[in-house]
Amino acid sequence: MKLGVIADDFTGASDIALMLSDGGMPTAQYVGVPDAPASAAIAAGVISLKSRTVPAKEAVVSSLAACDWLLQQDCEQIIFKVCSTFDSTDEGNIGPVTQALAEKLGETTVYVCPAFPENGRSVYEGHLFVNDKLLSESGMQNHPLTPMQDPDIRRVLSKQTSWAVAHVPISDVWAGPASIDASVAAFGRAMVIVDAIRNDDLKAIGRAAKGRKLLTGGSGIALGLPENFGYTSARSAWAGVAGNAVVLSGSCSTATRGQVNTYKSLAPSREITADDIMAKKLSLQEIVEWVLQQDTPPLLYSSADPAIVAEAQQRFGREASAEAIESLFANLAAALSHAGVQRIVVAGGETSGAVVSGLQANSLEIGPKIAAGVPALKVSGRPLALALKSGNFGGPNFFTEALSVLERPA
């Protein structure tokens, strides 16, 4: 294995696995730290953790364990994959995990870049933009777990690490890899935010990062890396799975709520509320039976308006309500799979983590792109196809498009 990725959630892992696979690297996505060696045919291994919103110390421990396994597979470079909207609070995990990994690997300077232009994420003058809006005005300021109220990721990261936080402006990036490398080298021990607003910028950053032991960023940071390891060929063929299907949505992002509204006009749907979950009013068996009775793949969603989510969190507690919803989706995914559902489309990083956990999937095969940052997936060794979508990814018709790709023949 040449390249290892430690992803802080499941959708982010799928996102960067797609990027590496499209770059020609034979890639596998693992659910948690594997307990056996990787296949010799795998060039890039992506470990999916559920560490984005856990306490920082816990995130550090699980990330270091993932790093140990990747090093045992002879990985030459490690990427700490974080969300392209840099989801993290002042007590969050990006700084502590990056610092712990750097110190373990003996890396003194870490490139940090969450940019993903294809999905509208860009970094300019150290500030993170979502399309034409600052991060703090993009809707992410209302995220129920990681509200992003400061678009200056230099300030965000500085509150999380004892290392210096520096910045490489877009003018140095446009001057090319040698200029980037020279700028970064001048900072000494530091985490360096690197501007990027185009795919070509990410490719230049990737070339400049050749030989670095650690990078931190969104999936876009991997855009230029396969070529560093000699990979440029196209991906191998992939066959989908036909059969019963369902859409599960737990994300409350603006984009997902729009996708929910679009799909509700096309298919049967049921809302799963925090009140019903906390009151234990829901029957898994009844929900599964309802799903199987539908002629069109139905939608089950808890994607409420942020004000409704905040009100529920106030009544039940943020952690308690989030854990209850995730537990419901985990148990529901297991029950649906057991009942013969073979295609599951999931919206939301935390929801995706819960679903994969409920399915007891150990590794995932990377399929074709459904939307920017979202591949089709198959659970290894099982006739079960998945789409795991971060909240803000995909267009208005994402659910319909994903269901179609998941059953596409070879």
C-alpha positions as CSV (number, residue, x, y, z in Angstrom):
1,M,0.0,0.0,0.0
2,K,1.3,3.4,-1.0
3,L,-1.2,5.9,0.5
4,G,-3.3,5.7,3.6
5,V,-6.3,7.8,4.6
6,I,-7.8,8.3,8.0
7,A,-11.3,9.8,7.5
8,D,-13.3,11.3,10.4
9,D,-16.6,10.1,9.0
10,F,-18.0,7.6,6.6
11,T,-19.2,9.9,3.8
12,G,-15.9,11.7,3.9
13,A,-14.1,8.3,3.5
14,S,-16.2,7.4,0.5
15,D,-15.6,10.9,-1.0
16,I,-11.8,10.6,-0.9
17,A,-11.9,7.0,-1.9
18,L,-13.7,8.0,-5.1
19,M,-11.1,10.7,-5.8
20,L,-8.2,8.2,-5.5
21,S,-10.0,5.5,-7.4
22,D,-10.8,7.9,-10.2
23,G,-7.1,8.8,-10.2
24,G,-6.2,5.2,-11.1
25,M,-5.2,3.9,-7.6
26,P,-6.7,0.5,-6.6
27,T,-8.6,1.7,-3.5
28,A,-10.4,0.0,-0.6
29,Q,-12.5,1.6,2.0
30,Y,-12.5,0.0,5.4
31,V,-15.1,0.4,8.2
32,G,-13.0,1.0,11.3
33,V,-9.4,-0.3,11.7
34,P,-9.1,-3.7,10.0
35,D,-7.9,-6.7,12.0
36,A,-6.1,-8.3,9.1
37,P,-3.5,-7.1,6.5
38,A,-4.7,-5.4,3.3
39,S,-4.7,-7.2,-0.1
40,A,-1.4,-6.7,-1.9
41,A,-3.4,-5.4,-4.8
42,I,-4.6,-2.3,-2.9
43,A,-2.5,0.9,-3.4
44,A,-4.7,3.2,-1.3
45,G,-6.5,2.3,1.9
46,V,-9.2,4.5,3.4
47,I,-10.2,3.9,7.0
48,S,-13.6,5.2,7.9
49,L,-13.8,6.3,11.5
50,K,-16.7,8.0,13.4
51,S,-14.5,10.5,15.1
52,R,-15.7,13.9,13.9
53,T,-17.9,14.7,16.9
54,V,-16.5,12.6,19.6
55,P,-14.3,14.1,22.4
56,A,-10.9,15.1,21.0
57,K,-8.9,12.6,23.1
58,E,-11.0,9.8,21.8
59,A,-10.6,11.0,18.3
60,V,-6.8,11.1,18.7
61,V,-6.7,7.5,20.1
62,S,-8.7,6.0,17.2
63,S,-6.8,8.0,14.6
64,L,-3.5,6.9,15.9
65,A,-4.7,3.2,15.9
66,A,-5.7,3.7,12.2
67,C,-2.3,5.2,11.5
68,D,-0.5,2.3,13.1
69,W,-2.4,-0.2,10.8
70,L,-1.7,1.9,7.7
71,L,2.0,2.1,8.6
72,Q,2.0,-1.7,9.0
73,Q,0.8,-1.8,5.3
74,D,3.9,0.2,4.3
75,C,2.1,3.4,3.5
76,E,4.4,6.2,2.5
77,Q,2.0,9.1,3.1
78,I,-1.0,9.6,5.3
79,I,-4.0,11.9,4.8
80,F,-6.2,13.0,7.6
81,K,-9.5,13.5,5.7
82,V,-11.8,16.1,7.3
83,C,-15.0,17.7,6.0
84,S,-14.7,20.3,3.2
85,T,-16.6,22.7,5.5
86,F,-14.0,22.0,8.2
87,D,-16.7,20.9,10.7
88,S,-15.3,21.4,14.1
89,T,-15.9,23.4,17.3
90,D,-13.3,25.2,19.4
91,E,-12.9,22.0,21.4
92,G,-12.9,19.9,18.2
93,N,-10.7,17.3,16.7
94,I,-9.0,18.6,13.6
95,G,-6.1,20.3,15.4
96,P,-5.5,17.7,18.0
97,V,-5.6,14.8,15.6
98,T,-3.4,16.5,13.0
99,Q,-0.9,17.3,15.7
100,A,-0.9,13.8,17.2
101,L,-0.4,12.2,13.7
102,A,2.3,14.7,12.7
103,E,4.3,14.0,15.9
104,K,3.9,10.2,15.5
105,L,5.1,10.4,11.9
106,G,7.9,12.9,12.5
107,E,6.4,15.5,10.2
108,T,7.1,19.1,11.1
109,T,5.0,20.9,8.5
110,V,1.5,19.9,7.6
111,Y,-0.4,21.2,4.5
112,V,-4.0,21.9,5.5
113,C,-6.6,22.5,2.7
114,P,-10.3,21.6,2.8
115,A,-11.0,23.1,-0.6
116,F,-13.2,21.1,-3.0
117,P,-14.1,23.5,-6.0
118,E,-16.3,20.9,-7.7
119,N,-18.6,21.2,-4.7
120,G,-18.2,24.9,-4.3
121,R,-15.7,24.8,-1.4
122,S,-12.8,27.2,-1.9
123,V,-10.1,28.7,0.4
124,Y,-9.0,32.3,-0.2
125,E,-6.9,34.4,2.1
126,G,-7.3,31.6,4.7
127,H,-11.1,32.0,4.6
128,L,-13.4,29.1,3.6
129,F,-16.2,29.8,1.2
130,V,-19.2,27.7,0.1
131,N,-19.9,28.9,-3.4
132,D,-20.1,32.7,-3.1
133,K,-20.8,32.8,0.6
134,L,-18.5,32.7,3.6
135,L,-18.7,29.5,5.5
136,S,-20.4,31.3,8.4
137,E,-23.2,32.5,6.1
138,S,-23.7,29.3,4.1
139,G,-26.1,27.5,6.5
140,M,-23.2,25.7,8.2
141,Q,-23.6,28.2,11.1
142,N,-26.8,26.2,12.0
143,H,-25.2,22.7,12.0
144,P,-26.7,20.9,15.0
145,L,-23.4,19.4,16.1
146,T,-20.6,21.5,14.6
147,P,-21.9,25.0,14.0
148,M,-19.3,26.9,11.9
149,Q,-19.5,30.5,12.8
150,D,-16.0,31.6,11.9
151,P,-14.9,31.3,8.2
152,D,-11.3,32.1,9.0
153,I,-9.9,28.5,9.3
154,R,-6.6,29.9,10.5
155,R,-8.4,31.2,13.7
156,V,-10.4,28.0,13.9
157,L,-7.4,25.8,13.8
158,S,-5.3,28.0,16.1
159,K,-7.8,27.4,18.9
160,Q,-7.2,23.6,18.6
161,T,-3.4,23.2,18.6
162,S,-0.3,24.3,20.3
163,W,1.5,24.4,16.9
164,A,1.8,27.6,14.9
165,V,-0.8,28.1,12.1
166,A,0.5,29.7,8.9
167,H,-0.9,30.5,5.5
168,V,0.2,30.2,1.8
169,P,-1.7,32.7,-0.3
170,I,-3.2,31.9,-3.7
171,S,-0.5,34.0,-5.5
172,D,2.1,31.5,-4.3
173,V,-0.1,28.6,-5.3
174,W,-0.5,30.0,-8.8
175,A,3.3,30.3,-9.0
176,G,3.5,26.5,-8.9
177,P,4.6,23.6,-6.7
178,A,8.1,24.9,-6.2
179,S,6.7,28.2,-4.9
180,I,4.3,26.4,-2.6
181,D,7.1,24.2,-1.2
182,A,9.4,27.1,-0.6
183,S,6.7,29.1,1.2
184,V,5.8,26.1,3.4
185,A,9.5,25.3,4.2
186,A,9.9,28.9,5.5
187,F,7.5,28.3,8.4
188,G,9.2,25.6,10.3
189,R,7.0,23.5,12.5
190,A,3.5,24.6,11.6
191,M,0.1,23.7,10.2
192,V,-0.1,25.6,7.0
193,I,-3.5,26.6,5.5
194,V,-3.0,26.6,1.7
195,D,-5.4,28.6,-0.5
196,A,-7.1,26.8,-3.4
197,I,-10.0,27.9,-5.6
198,R,-9.5,25.6,-8.7
199,N,-8.8,22.0,-9.3
200,D,-5.5,23.1,-10.8
201,D,-4.6,24.6,-7.5
202,L,-5.2,21.3,-5.7
203,K,-3.1,19.5,-8.3
204,A,-0.2,21.9,-7.7
205,I,-0.6,21.4,-3.9
206,G,-0.5,17.7,-4.5
207,R,2.7,17.9,-6.5
208,A,4.3,20.1,-3.9
209,A,3.3,17.7,-1.1
210,K,5.1,14.8,-2.7
211,G,7.2,13.1,0.0
212,R,5.3,14.8,2.9
213,K,4.3,12.3,5.5
214,L,1.0,13.9,6.5
215,L,-1.6,16.1,4.8
216,T,-4.9,17.3,6.3
217,G,-7.8,18.3,4.2
218,G,-11.0,17.5,2.2
219,S,-11.1,15.0,-0.6
220,G,-9.9,17.6,-3.0
221,I,-6.4,17.5,-1.5
222,A,-6.1,14.0,-3.0
223,L,-6.7,15.2,-6.6
224,G,-3.0,15.4,-7.5
225,L,-1.7,12.5,-5.4
226,P,-2.1,9.4,-7.5
227,E,0.3,10.7,-10.1
228,N,2.9,11.1,-7.4
229,F,2.8,7.4,-7.0
230,G,2.8,6.7,-10.8
231,Y,-1.0,6.1,-11.2
232,T,-2.9,7.6,-14.1
233,S,-5.0,4.8,-15.5
234,A,-8.8,4.5,-15.5
235,R,-10.8,2.7,-12.9
236,S,-12.0,-0.9,-13.3
237,A,-15.6,-2.0,-14.2
238,W,-18.3,-2.0,-11.4
239,A,-21.7,-3.7,-11.4
240,G,-24.6,-2.5,-9.3
241,V,-27.3,-4.4,-7.5
242,A,-31.0,-4.6,-8.4
243,G,-33.8,-5.2,-5.9
244,N,-35.7,-3.4,-3.2
245,A,-34.5,0.0,-2.2
246,V,-35.0,2.8,0.3
247,V,-33.7,6.3,1.0
248,L,-32.7,7.2,4.6
249,S,-32.1,10.9,5.4
250,G,-30.8,12.2,8.7
251,S,-29.0,15.4,7.5
252,C,-30.5,18.7,8.3
253,S,-28.4,20.7,5.8
254,T,-30.1,23.1,3.4
255,A,-29.2,21.0,0.4
256,T,-30.5,17.7,1.9
257,R,-33.8,19.3,3.0
258,G,-34.3,20.5,-0.6
259,Q,-33.5,16.9,-1.9
260,V,-36.0,15.5,0.6
261,N,-38.7,17.9,-0.6
262,T,-38.0,17.0,-4.3
263,Y,-38.1,13.3,-3.6
264,K,-41.3,13.5,-1.5
265,S,-43.1,14.7,-4.6
266,L,-42.1,11.5,-6.4
267,A,-42.2,8.7,-3.8
268,P,-43.9,7.6,-0.6
269,S,-42.3,9.2,2.5
270,R,-42.5,9.1,6.3
271,E,-41.0,11.6,8.7
272,I,-39.2,10.2,11.8
273,T,-39.3,12.8,14.5
274,A,-37.2,13.1,17.6
275,D,-40.4,13.1,19.7
276,D,-41.5,9.8,18.4
277,I,-38.0,8.3,18.8
278,M,-37.5,9.5,22.3
279,A,-41.0,8.4,23.3
280,K,-40.3,4.9,21.8
281,K,-43.4,5.1,19.6
282,L,-41.8,3.6,16.5
283,S,-41.9,-0.1,15.5
284,L,-39.0,-1.3,13.4
285,Q,-41.1,-4.2,12.1
286,E,-44.0,-1.9,11.0
287,I,-41.6,0.5,9.3
288,V,-39.9,-2.3,7.4
289,E,-43.2,-3.8,6.3
290,W,-44.3,-0.4,5.1
291,V,-41.1,0.0,3.1
292,L,-41.5,-3.4,1.4
293,Q,-45.1,-2.6,0.5
294,Q,-44.1,0.4,-1.7
295,D,-43.8,0.2,-5.5
296,T,-41.4,3.1,-5.6
297,P,-38.3,3.2,-3.2
298,P,-39.7,5.2,-0.3
299,L,-38.1,7.9,1.9
300,L,-37.6,7.8,5.6
301,Y,-36.3,11.1,6.9
302,S,-35.5,13.1,10.1
303,S,-34.2,16.1,8.1
304,A,-36.0,18.9,10.0
305,D,-35.5,22.6,9.9
306,P,-32.6,23.8,12.1
307,A,-35.0,25.6,14.5
308,I,-37.0,22.3,15.0
309,V,-33.8,20.4,15.6
310,A,-32.6,23.0,18.1
311,E,-35.9,22.9,20.0
312,A,-35.7,19.1,20.2
313,Q,-32.1,19.3,21.4
314,Q,-33.1,21.7,24.1
315,R,-35.8,19.4,25.4
316,F,-34.0,16.1,25.1
317,G,-30.3,17.1,25.2
318,R,-28.1,17.4,22.1
319,E,-26.2,14.2,22.6
320,A,-29.1,12.2,23.8
321,S,-31.3,13.1,20.8
322,A,-28.5,12.6,18.3
323,E,-27.6,9.2,19.7
324,A,-31.2,8.1,19.7
325,I,-31.7,9.1,16.1
326,E,-28.5,7.4,15.0
327,S,-29.4,4.3,16.9
328,L,-32.8,4.2,15.2
329,F,-31.2,4.5,11.7
330,A,-28.6,1.8,12.6
331,N,-31.2,-0.7,13.7
332,L,-33.5,0.2,10.8
333,A,-30.7,-0.4,8.2
334,A,-30.0,-3.8,9.8
335,A,-33.6,-4.7,9.7
336,L,-34.2,-3.5,6.1
337,S,-31.1,-5.5,4.9
338,H,-32.3,-8.6,6.7
339,A,-35.7,-8.2,5.0
340,G,-34.1,-8.1,1.6
341,V,-33.5,-4.5,0.8
342,Q,-30.4,-4.3,-1.5
343,R,-30.0,-0.6,-2.3
344,I,-29.8,2.0,0.5
345,V,-29.2,5.7,-0.2
346,V,-28.2,7.6,2.9
347,A,-28.0,11.4,3.5
348,G,-25.8,12.8,6.3
349,G,-22.4,11.9,7.6
350,E,-23.5,10.8,11.1
351,T,-26.5,8.9,9.6
352,S,-24.2,7.2,7.2
353,G,-21.9,6.1,10.0
354,A,-24.9,4.7,11.9
355,V,-26.2,2.8,8.8
356,V,-22.8,1.3,8.0
357,S,-22.4,0.3,11.7
358,G,-25.9,-1.3,11.7
359,L,-25.1,-3.2,8.6
360,Q,-21.9,-4.5,10.2
361,A,-20.0,-3.8,7.0
362,N,-16.3,-4.3,7.3
363,S,-15.1,-3.0,3.9
364,L,-16.7,-1.3,0.9
365,E,-16.0,-1.6,-2.9
366,I,-15.7,1.8,-4.6
367,G,-18.0,2.3,-7.7
368,P,-18.7,5.1,-10.1
369,K,-19.4,8.7,-9.2
370,I,-23.0,9.6,-8.5
371,A,-22.3,13.2,-7.8
372,A,-19.2,15.2,-6.9
373,G,-17.7,13.6,-3.8
374,V,-20.3,10.7,-3.7
375,P,-19.4,7.3,-5.2
376,A,-21.6,4.2,-5.5
377,L,-20.5,1.5,-3.0
378,K,-21.0,-2.2,-2.5
379,V,-20.6,-4.0,0.8
380,S,-17.8,-6.5,0.2
381,G,-19.0,-10.0,-0.2
382,R,-22.8,-9.1,-0.1
383,P,-25.4,-8.1,-2.7
384,L,-25.9,-4.7,-1.0
385,A,-25.2,-1.3,-2.7
386,L,-25.0,2.0,-0.8
387,A,-24.7,5.7,-1.5
388,L,-23.4,7.6,1.5
389,K,-23.8,11.4,1.0
390,S,-22.5,14.3,3.1
391,G,-25.3,16.7,3.9
392,N,-24.6,19.5,1.4
393,F,-23.5,17.3,-1.5
394,G,-25.5,16.5,-4.6
395,G,-28.2,18.3,-6.7
396,P,-31.9,18.5,-6.2
397,N,-32.5,15.0,-7.8
398,F,-29.7,13.3,-6.0
399,F,-31.9,10.5,-4.5
400,T,-33.3,9.5,-7.8
401,E,-29.9,9.6,-9.5
402,A,-28.3,7.6,-6.8
403,L,-30.9,4.8,-6.9
404,S,-30.4,4.5,-10.6
405,V,-26.6,4.3,-10.4
406,L,-26.8,1.7,-7.6
407,E,-28.5,-0.8,-9.9
408,R,-26.5,0.0,-13.0
409,P,-25.2,-3.2,-14.8
410,A,-21.5,-3.6,-15.5
